[in-house]
Amino acid sequence: MRHPNTTRHYDAAENVPIKGVVPDGWLEAVVDADGIIVRACYELGVIVSLIRIRSCL
C-alpha cells in the first residue's frame, strides 16, 4: 500500500499539470531526463507560483 506524499516522483498514470503551474525556469528541476516529475521540486514550484500570483493582487 502506497502512503500519500511518501514517493519521490509522481506516478506516470497521474495527470500532473505543469504548463502555467510551475515557473518555466523550474522545468529542468521538476522534470528529470526520463520525463519523470520530481514531487518535491514540483510542489515547491507550485508554491513559488502561488506566492507570485498573491503578490500581484
ZATI-412359 format. One record per residue (C-alpha): chain; residue in one letter; x, y, z. Coordinates in steps of 0.25 Angstrom, whole numbers, plus 5000, padded with zeros to 4 digits. Each point is the difference from the previous one (the first is absolute). Layout:
<pt cadena="A" residuo="A" xx="X" yy="Y" zz="Z"/>
...
***
This chain:
<pt cadena="A" residuo="M" xx="5000" yy="5000" zz="5000"/>
<pt cadena="A" residuo="R" xx="5005" yy="5014" zz="4996"/>
<pt cadena="A" residuo="H" xx="4999" yy="5011" zz="5010"/>
<pt cadena="A" residuo="P" xx="4997" yy="5014" zz="4995"/>
<pt cadena="A" residuo="N" xx="5012" yy="5009" zz="4998"/>
<pt cadena="A" residuo="T" xx="5011" yy="4989" zz="5003"/>
<pt cadena="A" residuo="T" xx="5004" yy="4998" zz="4986"/>
<pt cadena="A" residuo="R" xx="5011" yy="5009" zz="4993"/>
<pt cadena="A" residuo="H" xx="4993" yy="5000" zz="4987"/>
<pt cadena="A" residuo="Y" xx="4986" yy="5001" zz="4995"/>
<pt cadena="A" residuo="D" xx="4995" yy="4987" zz="4994"/>
<pt cadena="A" residuo="A" xx="5000" yy="5000" zz="4985"/>
<pt cadena="A" residuo="A" xx="4985" yy="4998" zz="5000"/>
<pt cadena="A" residuo="E" xx="4997" yy="5013" zz="5007"/>
<pt cadena="A" residuo="N" xx="4996" yy="5012" zz="4992"/>
<pt cadena="A" residuo="V" xx="5009" yy="5011" zz="5006"/>
<pt cadena="A" residuo="P" xx="4999" yy="5013" zz="4994"/>
<pt cadena="A" residuo="I" xx="5013" yy="5008" zz="4997"/>
<pt cadena="A" residuo="K" xx="4998" yy="5010" zz="4990"/>
<pt cadena="A" residuo="G" xx="4995" yy="5013" zz="5006"/>
<pt cadena="A" residuo="V" xx="5001" yy="4994" zz="5014"/>
<pt cadena="A" residuo="V" xx="5015" yy="4998" zz="5002"/>
<pt cadena="A" residuo="P" xx="5009" yy="5012" zz="4997"/>
<pt cadena="A" residuo="D" xx="5008" yy="4998" zz="4986"/>
<pt cadena="A" residuo="G" xx="5013" yy="5001" zz="5007"/>
<pt cadena="A" residuo="W" xx="4997" yy="4988" zz="5009"/>
<pt cadena="A" residuo="L" xx="4997" yy="4990" zz="4989"/>
<pt cadena="A" residuo="E" xx="5013" yy="4994" zz="4999"/>
<pt cadena="A" residuo="A" xx="5000" yy="4997" zz="5015"/>
<pt cadena="A" residuo="V" xx="4985" yy="4996" zz="5000"/>
<pt cadena="A" residuo="V" xx="5001" yy="4990" zz="4988"/>
<pt cadena="A" residuo="D" xx="5012" yy="4991" zz="5000"/>
<pt cadena="A" residuo="A" xx="5007" yy="4995" zz="4988"/>
<pt cadena="A" residuo="D" xx="4991" yy="4988" zz="4999"/>
<pt cadena="A" residuo="G" xx="4987" yy="5009" zz="5000"/>
<pt cadena="A" residuo="I" xx="4997" yy="4996" zz="5015"/>
<pt cadena="A" residuo="I" xx="4995" yy="5011" zz="5009"/>
<pt cadena="A" residuo="V" xx="5007" yy="5002" zz="5012"/>
<pt cadena="A" residuo="R" xx="4990" yy="5002" zz="5011"/>
<pt cadena="A" residuo="A" xx="5008" yy="5010" zz="5010"/>
<pt cadena="A" residuo="C" xx="5004" yy="5009" zz="4988"/>
<pt cadena="A" residuo="Y" xx="4986" yy="5000" zz="4994"/>
<pt cadena="A" residuo="E" xx="4994" yy="5004" zz="5013"/>
<pt cadena="A" residuo="L" xx="5010" yy="5011" zz="5003"/>
<pt cadena="A" residuo="G" xx="4998" yy="5005" zz="4986"/>
<pt cadena="A" residuo="V" xx="4985" yy="5001" zz="5003"/>
<pt cadena="A" residuo="I" xx="5002" yy="5007" zz="5013"/>
<pt cadena="A" residuo="V" xx="5009" yy="5010" zz="4993"/>
<pt cadena="A" residuo="S" xx="4989" yy="5002" zz="4989"/>
<pt cadena="A" residuo="L" xx="4990" yy="5003" zz="5011"/>
<pt cadena="A" residuo="I" xx="5008" yy="5010" zz="5007"/>
<pt cadena="A" residuo="R" xx="5003" yy="5007" zz="4987"/>
<pt cadena="A" residuo="I" xx="4985" yy="5001" zz="4997"/>
<pt cadena="A" residuo="R" xx="4997" yy="5004" zz="5014"/>
<pt cadena="A" residuo="S" xx="5010" yy="5011" zz="5000"/>
<pt cadena="A" residuo="C" xx="4994" yy="5006" zz="4987"/>
<pt cadena="A" residuo="L" xx="4986" yy="5001" zz="5006"/>
***
